[in-house]
Amino acid sequence: MLLALPVLADAEAWLDSYQGPPLALAYVDCRPGKFRRLDDLIGLLEPGGLYVVDDLLPPPT
């Protein structure tokens, strides 16, 4: 089983540069991948991969 460490990075830059293997799990708590660029993030998931999102109500900003 391949385990990965959490990524702490600018989400836009990470989505632009990620070239690793497909993701089995994406836990998203930022606008890119949740409200913007959702298709880009979903495209990184392996078939049957899990997409978990936190706080679906956008902040007032």
PyMOL commands that set and color helices and strands:
alter all, ss='L'
color gray80, all
select helices_A, chain A and resi 11-17+38-42
alter helices_A, ss='H'
color red, helices_A
select strands_A, chain A and resi 23-28+45-53
alter strands_A, ss='S'
color yellow, strands_A
deselect
rebuild
show_as cartoon
